């Protein structure tokens, strides 16, 4: 069983990698959306002034892209942790 110190380190490491990936993904998404549509992405897709098709498209694209970026960053972080510590992070270890 892993100690709580390594668990805390992994929690912070995982969180930082996920937040960084989400920020980069959001930046890339905003640029891609502007290039594809010629408009800024919706500030708030729930706003009734935003067309429903645009709001749904933004929600699908941004949700998918950000989730994938976070997952990939956390996988890379887990690989780095495993190489450094010699084992998977405590939350990823199998029983």
C-alpha positions as CSV (number, residue, x, y, z in Angstrom):
1,X,0.0,0.0,0.0
2,X,1.3,3.5,-0.9
3,X,1.9,6.1,1.7
4,X,-0.2,9.2,2.0
5,X,2.8,11.4,1.0
6,X,3.0,9.8,-2.5
7,X,-0.8,10.0,-2.7
8,X,-0.7,13.8,-2.1
9,X,2.2,14.2,-4.6
10,X,0.2,12.4,-7.2
11,X,-3.0,14.4,-6.5
12,X,-1.1,17.7,-7.0
13,X,0.8,16.4,-10.0
14,X,-2.4,15.1,-11.6
15,X,-4.3,18.3,-10.9
16,X,-1.6,20.5,-12.3
17,X,-1.3,18.5,-15.5
18,X,-5.0,18.4,-16.0
19,X,-5.5,22.1,-15.5
20,X,-2.6,22.9,-17.8
21,X,-3.9,20.6,-20.5
22,X,-7.4,22.1,-20.2
23,X,-6.1,25.7,-20.5
24,X,-4.0,24.8,-23.6
25,X,-7.0,22.9,-25.1
26,X,-9.3,25.9,-24.5
27,X,-6.8,28.2,-26.2
28,X,-6.5,25.9,-29.2
29,X,-10.3,25.4,-29.3
30,X,-10.9,29.2,-29.3
31,X,-8.5,29.7,-32.2
32,X,-9.9,26.7,-34.1
33,X,-13.4,27.9,-33.7
34,X,-12.6,31.4,-34.9
35,X,-10.8,29.9,-37.9
36,X,-13.7,27.5,-38.8
37,X,-16.6,29.9,-38.2
38,X,-15.1,33.4,-38.4
39,X,-16.7,34.1,-35.0
40,X,-15.6,34.0,-31.4
41,X,-16.9,30.9,-29.6
42,X,-20.0,31.5,-27.5
43,X,-19.2,33.0,-24.1
44,X,-22.2,31.3,-22.5
45,X,-23.9,28.6,-24.6
46,X,-26.9,28.7,-22.3
47,X,-27.6,32.3,-23.3
48,X,-30.9,32.3,-25.3
49,X,-29.3,34.8,-27.8
50,X,-26.8,32.0,-28.9
51,X,-28.3,29.9,-31.7
52,X,-29.0,26.4,-30.4
53,X,-27.0,24.7,-33.1
54,X,-24.0,26.8,-32.3
55,X,-24.4,26.2,-28.6
56,X,-24.7,22.4,-29.1
57,X,-21.7,22.3,-31.5
58,X,-19.6,24.3,-29.0
59,X,-20.6,22.1,-26.1
60,X,-19.8,18.9,-28.0
61,X,-16.5,20.1,-29.5
62,X,-15.2,21.8,-26.4
63,X,-16.3,19.2,-23.9
64,X,-14.8,16.4,-26.0
65,X,-11.5,18.2,-26.7
66,X,-10.9,19.4,-23.2
67,X,-11.7,15.9,-21.7
68,X,-9.3,14.2,-24.2
69,X,-6.5,16.7,-23.5
70,X,-6.9,16.3,-19.7
71,X,-6.9,12.5,-20.1
72,X,-3.8,12.5,-22.2
73,X,-2.0,14.8,-19.8
74,X,-2.9,12.7,-16.8
75,X,-1.7,9.6,-18.7
76,X,1.6,11.2,-19.4
77,X,1.8,12.4,-15.8
78,X,1.1,8.8,-14.6
79,X,3.8,7.4,-16.9
80,X,6.3,10.0,-15.6
81,X,5.3,9.2,-12.0
82,X,5.7,5.5,-12.6
83,X,9.2,6.0,-14.2
84,X,10.2,8.2,-11.3
85,X,8.7,6.2,-8.4
86,X,9.0,2.7,-9.8
87,X,5.2,2.2,-9.5
88,X,1.9,3.6,-10.6
89,X,0.4,6.4,-8.6
90,X,-1.6,5.1,-5.6
91,X,-5.0,6.0,-7.1
92,X,-4.1,4.1,-10.3
93,X,-2.8,0.9,-8.7
94,X,-4.9,-2.2,-9.2
95,X,-6.0,-4.1,-6.1
